[in-house]
Amino acid sequence: MNWKEFKADLLKDPALKKEYDALETEYRLLRAIIQRRLEKGLTQEALARKVGTKQAAIARLESGRANPTIGFLKKVAEALDADLEIGLQPRN
C-alpha cells in the first residue's frame, strides 16, 4: 500500500477527516512559505538570518510544529518579498 492509498483509507474515518480538514488553512500557508523560500533560492538558515531568528524556528514553522504570531509571519513574508494576507470568509 502506498502513501496515497493509506491516506485515503485513513480519511474514510469521519472524525479523522474533520480534523484533517480543519488543519488545511495552516498547511496551505506553510506550503506557500516553503514554496516561496525555494523560489527565492533560500535555505532555512538564510531565511532565518533575514527574519532575525534561528534556523530551528524556521524548521518548526515549516513543519507545522510552531504557533507563530502574526508579527512573526509578517517578518517571514517581508523576508520572502511577499505580502501576508489574513482574512475571514463566510462559510457556505
VENLIN-V82358 format. One record per backbone hydrogen bond with DSSP energy under -1.0 kcal/mol. CO is the residue of the C=O (numbers start at 1). NH is the residue of the N-H. Records with the same first field share a line. If there is no record, write none. Layout:
CO->NH / NH
This chain:
2->6
3->7
4->8
5->9
6->10
7->11
9->12
10->13
13->17
14->18
15->19
16->20
17->21
18->22
21->24
23->27
24->28
25->29
26->30
27->31
28->32
29->33
30->34
31->35
32->36
33->37
34->38
35->39
36->40
37->42
38->41
43->47
44->48
45->49
46->50
47->51
48->52 / 53
54->58
55->59
56->60
57->61
58->62
59->63
60->65
61->64
69->73
70->74
71->75
72->76
73->77
74->78
75->79
76->80
77->82
78->81
